[in-house]
């Protein structure tokens, strides 16, 4: 997809489609008013007929608009002008992409990025437009005998994003480059998440990381079972022992900062398929457990984005990856394992396996003396109950780090919510036979999972992102979302700017 920004008059330009916004009460946006004037008040006449619904995101496609050289004009409802903000803006862009995909338009000029938004500049609007457009055109059909696009109109190839004034053009171009890098990372994460477990195995994930490293200049290692054993990762290997698929421990390094700069470490949960093990899950919707490696996918996607951006920061991405299967050699409830840290864990539930592989990875990254560590995991169903599918759950042993991530999520519109990690919750993790168990009681399940991980993060600032509710969608739009690649990329970009 080719993007560009432009300011100034657009009414006489040829285009496959021009997109303008209309507020409730038939109030035209500034760009829509300019188009209306050039067409002899044609838009006003159309709106008086009541063909455009007032709800945010409703669209009306017009053809052969008088005196307008564009092949089509798309009107998009923006809702009430006084309520227009980030969410209606993104809804309008999303609706625009959906409408454009149903046409044969190969190019479009979108005049929604020139709309005024409180708290948001031209760069934010352009970046969000790029991300929404790339999300809208994304399709995962590589495994179908006939791809979804077969027999449909030619895809959109070029988009011009209209900005309010000339000084916004340069800012918009920078935002396009940033948005395209993030979108590439998001698409990579989506592709990995959408692949079935018989293809996206731990070995496949390692191969993808190695290929990405070769392409983008990252240093990548994929440790095999014997190397993992040598490191003493007894907890990680305990989860892996029930599967015929060999585990991998992937380490990616993007060293764009100073040599003496302490890196930021990202740790992603990479369970390529989660049956629950001996504590087996119900059969219904178990197919969605191929998404249990979306934490790992988000780390790979983020590493791709920052490599494309050539971010001047040192970043280490770590992915412990395995299947969780109920084989004859699988771990059992009541088993006790020794982690890389030397602490022992009583496994009360084999379906709480994500924390068992993450704890060894969190111990491993301490060797880098990291400036900060963020782990990302589809960790608990309790998080879906707590926050639904809108916000990612955020836990941290450092309030400044938590604030950084919250601000990055707000900027990226990939938002999180800060939950407590108080010592009061640690009391649930008690065992008569080991240092502590891998689960607490049912109450506060997401918090006690974070408490478990916190016991391996004493030597550095650490945050935990539970993406169980945000990593994928179910239902008719089933698929990986690529979250939180955008949040993580903005978090790292802010760190690079501060450095």
C-alpha positions as CSV (number, residue, x, y, z in Angstrom):
1,X,0.0,0.0,0.0
2,X,1.3,3.4,-1.0
3,X,0.5,6.4,1.3
4,X,1.1,10.1,1.0
5,X,-0.1,13.3,2.7
6,X,-1.3,16.5,1.0
7,X,-2.7,19.8,2.0
8,X,-4.7,22.4,0.0
9,X,-7.3,22.1,-2.7
10,X,-8.3,18.6,-3.8
11,X,-11.7,19.2,-5.4
12,X,-10.4,19.2,-9.0
13,X,-8.0,16.2,-8.5
14,X,-8.7,12.9,-10.2
15,X,-9.1,10.0,-7.9
16,X,-10.9,6.7,-7.6
17,X,-12.8,8.0,-4.6
18,X,-12.8,11.1,-2.4
19,X,-13.9,10.6,1.2
20,X,-15.4,13.4,3.3
21,X,-17.2,13.5,6.6
22,X,-20.6,14.8,7.6
23,X,-21.6,15.6,11.2
24,X,-25.1,14.9,12.6
25,X,-27.7,17.4,11.3
26,X,-26.2,17.4,7.8
27,X,-23.4,19.7,8.9
28,X,-20.6,19.3,6.4
29,X,-16.9,19.1,7.5
30,X,-14.6,21.7,6.0
31,X,-13.5,19.4,3.2
32,X,-17.1,18.2,2.5
33,X,-18.2,21.9,2.3
34,X,-15.4,22.6,-0.3
35,X,-16.6,19.6,-2.3
36,X,-20.2,20.7,-2.0
37,X,-19.4,24.2,-3.2
38,X,-17.4,22.8,-6.2
39,X,-20.3,20.5,-7.2
40,X,-23.0,23.2,-7.1
41,X,-24.4,22.2,-3.7
42,X,-24.9,18.6,-4.8
43,X,-24.0,17.0,-1.5
44,X,-26.5,19.3,0.3
45,X,-29.2,18.1,-2.0
46,X,-28.3,14.4,-1.4
47,X,-28.3,14.8,2.3
48,X,-31.7,16.5,2.4
49,X,-33.1,13.2,1.0
50,X,-32.0,11.5,4.2
51,X,-30.0,8.7,2.6
52,X,-27.1,9.0,5.0
53,X,-27.8,7.6,8.4
54,X,-26.6,9.8,11.3
55,X,-24.9,7.0,13.3
56,X,-21.1,7.1,13.4
57,X,-19.5,5.1,10.6
58,X,-22.6,5.1,8.3
59,X,-21.5,5.6,4.7
60,X,-23.1,6.7,1.4
61,X,-21.3,6.2,-1.9
62,X,-22.1,8.7,-4.6
63,X,-21.2,8.3,-8.3
64,X,-20.9,11.0,-11.1
65,X,-21.0,13.9,-8.7
66,X,-21.3,17.1,-10.9
67,X,-18.1,19.0,-11.7
68,X,-16.0,16.6,-9.5
69,X,-13.4,14.6,-11.5
70,X,-13.2,11.9,-8.8
71,X,-15.0,8.7,-9.9
72,X,-16.8,8.4,-6.6
73,X,-17.5,10.5,-3.5
74,X,-17.9,8.7,-0.2
75,X,-19.8,10.4,2.6
76,X,-19.1,9.2,6.1
77,X,-21.2,10.0,9.2
78,X,-19.2,11.4,12.1
79,X,-21.9,11.7,14.7
80,X,-22.5,14.8,16.8
81,X,-19.8,17.4,16.3
82,X,-19.5,18.1,20.0
83,X,-18.8,14.4,20.7
84,X,-16.3,13.9,17.9
85,X,-13.1,12.4,19.3
86,X,-10.7,9.5,18.9
87,X,-13.2,6.7,18.9
88,X,-15.6,8.2,16.3
89,X,-12.6,9.1,14.2
90,X,-11.3,5.6,14.2
91,X,-14.8,4.2,13.5
92,X,-15.1,6.6,10.5
93,X,-11.7,5.5,9.1
94,X,-12.7,1.8,9.6
95,X,-16.0,2.3,7.9
96,X,-14.2,4.1,5.0
97,X,-11.9,1.1,4.4
98,X,-14.9,-1.3,4.4
99,X,-16.8,0.8,1.9
100,X,-13.7,1.3,-0.4
101,X,-13.0,-2.5,-0.4
102,X,-16.4,-3.1,-2.0
103,X,-15.5,-0.9,-4.9
104,X,-13.0,-1.2,-7.7
105,X,-11.2,2.0,-6.6
106,X,-7.4,1.5,-6.8
107,X,-6.7,4.9,-5.2
108,X,-8.5,7.2,-2.8
109,X,-8.1,10.6,-1.2
110,X,-9.3,10.5,2.4
111,X,-10.3,13.9,3.9
112,X,-10.9,12.7,7.4
113,X,-7.3,13.2,8.6
114,X,-7.9,17.0,8.3
115,X,-10.7,16.9,10.9
116,X,-9.9,18.7,14.2
117,X,-9.4,16.5,17.2
118,X,-8.8,17.7,20.7
119,X,-5.5,16.5,22.2
120,X,-4.4,14.9,18.9
121,X,-2.2,16.4,16.2
122,X,-1.9,15.6,12.5
123,X,0.7,12.9,13.1
124,X,-1.6,11.0,15.4
125,X,-4.5,11.2,12.9
126,X,-2.4,10.1,10.0
127,X,-0.7,7.2,11.9
128,X,-4.1,6.0,13.1
129,X,-5.5,6.2,9.6
130,X,-2.6,4.1,8.2
131,X,-3.1,1.5,10.9
132,X,-6.8,1.3,10.5
133,X,-6.5,1.1,6.7
134,X,-3.9,-1.7,6.9
135,X,-6.0,-3.5,9.4
136,X,-9.0,-3.2,7.1
137,X,-7.3,-4.6,4.0
138,X,-5.6,-7.4,6.0
139,X,-6.7,-10.9,5.0
140,X,-5.4,-14.3,6.1
141,X,-6.4,-16.6,3.2
142,X,-3.1,-18.3,2.4
143,X,-4.4,-21.7,3.4
144,X,-7.6,-21.5,1.3
145,X,-7.7,-23.3,-2.0
146,X,-9.4,-20.1,-3.4
147,X,-8.3,-16.9,-1.7
148,X,-11.1,-14.6,-0.5
149,X,-10.0,-11.9,-3.0
150,X,-10.7,-14.2,-6.0
151,X,-13.2,-12.6,-8.4
152,X,-13.5,-9.4,-6.3
153,X,-12.7,-5.8,-7.3
154,X,-9.0,-4.9,-7.5
155,X,-7.6,-3.9,-4.1
156,X,-6.9,-0.4,-3.0
157,X,-3.3,0.4,-3.7
158,X,-2.8,4.1,-3.1
159,X,-4.1,6.4,-0.4
160,X,-3.7,10.2,-0.1
161,X,-4.4,11.5,3.4
162,X,-5.5,15.1,3.3
163,X,-4.2,17.3,6.1
164,X,-5.5,20.7,7.3
165,X,-2.4,22.8,6.5
166,X,0.9,22.7,4.7
167,X,3.1,22.4,7.9
168,X,1.2,19.2,8.7
169,X,2.5,17.5,5.5
170,X,6.0,16.7,6.8
171,X,4.6,15.6,10.1
172,X,2.1,13.4,8.3
173,X,4.9,11.8,6.1
174,X,6.8,10.9,9.3
175,X,3.6,9.4,10.8
176,X,3.1,7.4,7.6
177,X,6.6,5.8,7.9
178,X,6.0,5.1,11.6
179,X,2.5,3.7,10.9
180,X,3.7,1.5,8.1
181,X,6.4,0.0,10.3
182,X,3.9,-0.7,13.1
183,X,1.4,-2.1,10.6
184,X,4.1,-4.5,9.2
185,X,4.8,-5.7,12.8
186,X,1.1,-6.1,13.5
187,X,0.5,-8.0,10.3
188,X,3.4,-10.3,11.1
189,X,2.0,-11.0,14.6
190,X,-1.4,-11.6,13.1
191,X,-0.1,-14.1,10.5
192,X,1.7,-16.0,13.2
193,X,-1.3,-16.0,15.5
194,X,-3.7,-17.1,12.7
195,X,-1.6,-20.1,11.6
196,X,-2.9,-23.4,12.9
197,X,-0.9,-25.4,15.5
198,X,0.2,-28.0,13.0
199,X,2.1,-25.4,11.0
200,X,3.0,-22.8,13.6
201,X,5.1,-25.1,15.9
202,X,7.9,-24.0,18.2
203,X,10.3,-24.9,15.4
204,X,8.4,-22.8,12.9
205,X,8.4,-19.8,15.3
206,X,12.2,-20.1,15.6
207,X,12.6,-20.3,11.8
208,X,10.5,-17.2,11.4
209,X,12.6,-15.3,14.0
210,X,15.9,-16.4,12.3
211,X,14.6,-15.4,8.9
212,X,13.5,-12.0,10.2
213,X,16.9,-11.5,11.8
214,X,18.7,-12.3,8.6
215,X,16.4,-9.9,6.7
216,X,16.5,-7.0,9.1
217,X,19.9,-7.3,10.7
218,X,18.9,-8.6,14.1
219,X,21.0,-11.1,16.1
220,X,18.9,-14.2,16.6
221,X,19.5,-17.5,18.4
222,X,17.1,-20.4,18.8
223,X,18.2,-22.6,21.6
224,X,17.3,-26.3,21.5
225,X,16.3,-28.7,24.2
226,X,19.9,-29.6,25.3
227,X,20.9,-26.0,25.5
228,X,17.7,-25.2,27.5
229,X,18.5,-28.1,29.9
230,X,22.0,-26.7,30.4
231,X,20.5,-23.4,31.4
232,X,18.5,-25.2,34.1
233,X,15.1,-24.2,32.9
234,X,13.3,-27.0,34.7
235,X,9.9,-25.2,34.7
236,X,9.9,-24.5,31.0
237,X,11.0,-28.0,30.1
238,X,8.3,-29.5,32.4
239,X,5.6,-28.0,30.2
240,X,7.4,-29.1,27.1
241,X,7.9,-32.7,28.1
242,X,4.4,-33.9,27.2
243,X,4.7,-32.9,23.5
244,X,6.5,-34.6,20.6
245,X,7.3,-31.1,19.3
246,X,10.7,-30.0,20.6
247,X,10.8,-26.7,22.5
248,X,12.7,-23.7,21.4
249,X,14.0,-20.7,23.4
250,X,14.3,-17.7,21.0
251,X,16.6,-14.7,21.7
252,X,16.5,-11.7,19.4
253,X,18.7,-8.6,19.9
254,X,18.2,-5.2,18.3
255,X,21.2,-3.2,19.4
256,X,20.5,0.3,18.0
257,X,21.6,2.2,21.0
258,X,24.9,2.9,22.7
259,X,27.1,0.0,23.6
260,X,26.9,0.8,27.3
261,X,23.1,1.3,27.2
262,X,21.1,-1.2,29.3
263,X,18.5,-2.9,27.0
264,X,14.8,-3.1,27.4
265,X,13.7,-6.8,27.3
266,X,10.4,-8.1,25.9
267,X,9.3,-11.6,26.9
268,X,6.5,-13.3,25.0
269,X,4.6,-16.4,26.0
270,X,4.9,-18.9,23.1
271,X,2.5,-21.8,23.7
272,X,1.8,-22.8,20.1
273,X,-1.1,-24.9,21.1
274,X,-2.6,-25.3,24.6
275,X,-4.7,-28.3,25.4
276,X,-4.4,-27.6,29.1
277,X,-2.3,-30.7,29.5
278,X,-3.5,-33.3,32.0
279,X,-5.9,-30.6,33.3
280,X,-7.4,-30.7,29.9
281,X,-9.7,-27.9,28.6
282,X,-13.3,-28.4,27.4
283,X,-13.5,-29.3,23.7
284,X,-15.7,-26.3,22.8
285,X,-13.6,-23.5,21.2
286,X,-10.3,-25.4,21.9
287,X,-9.3,-24.5,18.4
288,X,-8.8,-21.0,19.6
289,X,-5.9,-22.2,21.7
290,X,-3.6,-21.8,18.7
291,X,-3.7,-18.2,19.8
292,X,-1.9,-19.0,23.0
293,X,1.3,-17.9,21.4
294,X,0.1,-14.3,20.6
295,X,2.4,-13.0,23.3
296,X,5.3,-14.4,21.4
297,X,3.9,-13.2,18.1
298,X,3.6,-9.6,19.5
299,X,7.3,-9.7,20.5
300,X,8.3,-10.8,17.0
301,X,6.0,-8.2,15.5
302,X,7.5,-5.5,17.7
303,X,11.0,-6.5,16.9
304,X,10.1,-6.2,13.2
305,X,8.6,-2.8,13.7
306,X,11.5,-1.3,15.6
307,X,14.0,-2.8,13.1
308,X,12.1,-1.2,10.2
309,X,12.2,2.1,12.1
310,X,15.9,1.6,12.9
311,X,15.1,2.6,16.4
312,X,18.1,3.9,18.3
313,X,17.6,1.7,21.3
314,X,18.9,-1.6,22.6
315,X,16.1,-4.1,22.8
316,X,16.1,-7.9,23.5
317,X,13.2,-10.1,22.6
318,X,12.9,-13.5,24.3
319,X,10.4,-16.2,23.5
320,X,10.1,-19.5,25.3
321,X,7.9,-21.7,23.0
322,X,6.4,-25.1,23.3
323,X,3.1,-27.0,23.1
324,X,1.2,-28.0,26.2
325,X,0.0,-31.5,25.5
326,X,-1.4,-34.4,27.6
327,X,1.1,-37.0,26.5
328,X,2.3,-40.0,28.5
329,X,5.3,-38.0,29.7
330,X,3.3,-34.9,30.5
331,X,3.5,-33.2,33.9
332,X,0.8,-34.0,36.4
333,X,-1.0,-32.1,39.0
334,X,1.1,-32.4,42.2
335,X,4.4,-32.6,40.4
336,X,7.1,-30.3,41.7
337,X,9.7,-28.6,39.4
338,X,12.8,-26.5,39.9
339,X,12.9,-23.2,38.0
340,X,16.0,-21.6,36.6
341,X,16.0,-19.3,39.6
342,X,16.3,-22.3,42.0
343,X,12.8,-21.8,43.4
344,X,10.5,-24.8,43.4
345,X,7.0,-24.8,42.2
346,X,4.1,-27.3,42.9
347,X,2.0,-27.7,39.8
348,X,-1.6,-27.8,41.0
349,X,-3.0,-27.1,37.5
350,X,-1.2,-28.0,34.3
351,X,-3.4,-25.5,32.4
352,X,-1.6,-22.7,34.3
353,X,1.4,-23.4,32.1
354,X,2.1,-19.9,30.7
355,X,3.6,-18.7,33.9
356,X,5.7,-21.9,34.1
357,X,7.5,-21.1,30.9
358,X,7.7,-17.3,31.5
359,X,9.3,-17.6,34.9
360,X,12.4,-19.2,33.5
361,X,12.5,-16.6,30.7
362,X,12.2,-13.8,33.2
363,X,15.1,-15.3,35.1
364,X,17.2,-15.6,31.9
365,X,16.8,-11.9,30.9
366,X,18.4,-10.7,34.2
367,X,21.8,-11.5,32.7
368,X,21.3,-8.4,30.4
369,X,20.9,-6.2,33.5
370,X,17.9,-4.7,31.7
371,X,16.7,-1.2,32.2
372,X,13.1,-2.6,32.1
373,X,11.4,-5.9,31.3
374,X,7.9,-6.3,29.8
375,X,6.3,-9.7,29.4
376,X,3.3,-10.3,27.2
377,X,1.0,-13.3,27.6
378,X,-2.4,-14.6,26.9
379,X,-2.2,-15.7,30.5
380,X,-5.6,-15.9,32.3
381,X,-9.3,-16.3,31.4
382,X,-10.0,-14.2,34.4
383,X,-8.6,-11.2,32.6
384,X,-11.3,-11.6,29.9
385,X,-13.9,-11.5,32.6
386,X,-12.3,-8.5,34.3
387,X,-11.7,-6.3,31.2
388,X,-13.4,-7.9,28.3
389,X,-11.9,-7.4,24.9
390,X,-11.1,-3.7,25.0
391,X,-8.2,-3.1,27.5
392,X,-5.1,-5.2,28.2
393,X,-4.4,-5.9,31.8
394,X,-1.3,-4.3,33.1
395,X,0.6,-5.2,36.3
396,X,4.0,-3.8,37.4
397,X,6.5,-3.7,40.2
398,X,7.4,-0.2,39.0
399,X,4.8,2.6,38.9
400,X,6.9,4.8,36.5
401,X,7.2,1.8,34.1
402,X,3.4,1.2,34.3
403,X,2.8,4.9,33.5
404,X,5.1,4.7,30.5
405,X,3.1,1.8,29.1
406,X,-0.2,3.4,29.9
407,X,0.8,6.5,28.0
408,X,2.2,4.5,25.1
409,X,-1.1,2.6,24.9
410,X,-3.1,5.8,24.9
411,X,-1.0,7.3,22.1
412,X,-1.2,4.1,20.1
413,X,-4.9,3.6,20.9
414,X,-3.9,0.2,22.1
415,X,-4.9,0.8,25.7
416,X,-4.2,-1.0,28.9
417,X,-5.6,-0.8,32.5
418,X,-3.4,-0.8,35.6
419,X,-4.4,-3.5,38.1
420,X,-3.0,-4.0,41.7
421,X,-0.1,-6.2,42.5
422,X,-0.3,-5.7,46.3
423,X,1.4,-8.0,48.8
424,X,-2.0,-9.0,50.2
425,X,-2.6,-11.2,47.1
426,X,0.7,-13.0,47.5
427,X,-0.8,-14.9,50.5
428,X,-2.8,-17.0,48.1
429,X,0.4,-18.6,46.8
430,X,1.3,-21.1,49.5
431,X,2.3,-24.7,49.3
432,X,3.0,-27.4,51.9
433,X,5.5,-29.2,49.5
434,X,7.3,-26.6,47.4
435,X,8.2,-22.9,47.7
436,X,4.9,-22.0,46.2
437,X,2.2,-23.4,43.8
438,X,1.5,-22.3,40.2
439,X,-2.0,-21.2,41.0
440,X,-3.9,-19.5,43.9
441,X,-7.6,-19.6,44.5
442,X,-10.1,-18.7,41.8
443,X,-10.6,-15.2,43.2
444,X,-8.3,-12.6,41.6
445,X,-6.9,-15.2,39.2
446,X,-5.2,-12.6,36.9
447,X,-3.6,-10.9,39.9
448,X,-2.3,-14.1,41.5
449,X,-0.8,-15.1,38.2
450,X,1.0,-11.8,38.1
451,X,2.1,-12.3,41.7
452,X,3.6,-15.6,40.6
453,X,5.6,-13.9,37.9
454,X,6.7,-11.1,40.2
455,X,8.7,-13.6,42.3
456,X,11.2,-13.9,39.4
457,X,11.6,-10.2,38.7
458,X,13.2,-8.8,41.9
459,X,16.3,-7.4,40.1
460,X,14.8,-5.1,37.6
461,X,11.7,-2.9,36.8
462,X,9.1,-5.2,35.3
463,X,5.6,-5.0,33.8
464,X,3.3,-7.8,32.8
465,X,0.7,-7.4,30.0
466,X,-2.1,-10.0,30.2
467,X,-3.6,-9.9,26.6
468,X,-6.0,-12.8,27.0
469,X,-8.9,-10.5,26.1
470,X,-7.2,-8.4,23.4
471,X,-5.0,-10.8,21.5
472,X,-7.7,-12.2,19.3
473,X,-11.4,-11.9,18.3
474,X,-13.9,-14.8,18.3
475,X,-17.1,-15.2,16.3
476,X,-17.5,-14.1,12.6
477,X,-14.3,-12.0,12.7
478,X,-12.3,-14.7,14.4
479,X,-8.6,-14.0,14.2
480,X,-5.5,-12.5,15.8
481,X,-5.5,-8.7,16.4
482,X,-1.8,-8.1,16.6
483,X,-2.1,-6.3,19.9
484,X,-0.1,-5.0,21.7
485,X,2.5,-4.4,19.0
486,X,1.4,-0.8,18.6
487,X,1.6,-0.1,22.3
488,X,5.0,-1.7,22.7
489,X,6.5,0.1,19.7
490,X,5.4,3.5,21.0
491,X,6.7,2.5,24.4
492,X,10.1,1.7,22.9
493,X,10.1,4.8,20.6
494,X,9.5,7.1,23.6
495,X,12.4,5.4,25.4
496,X,14.6,5.9,22.4
497,X,13.6,9.6,22.2
498,X,14.3,10.1,25.9
499,X,17.7,8.4,25.5
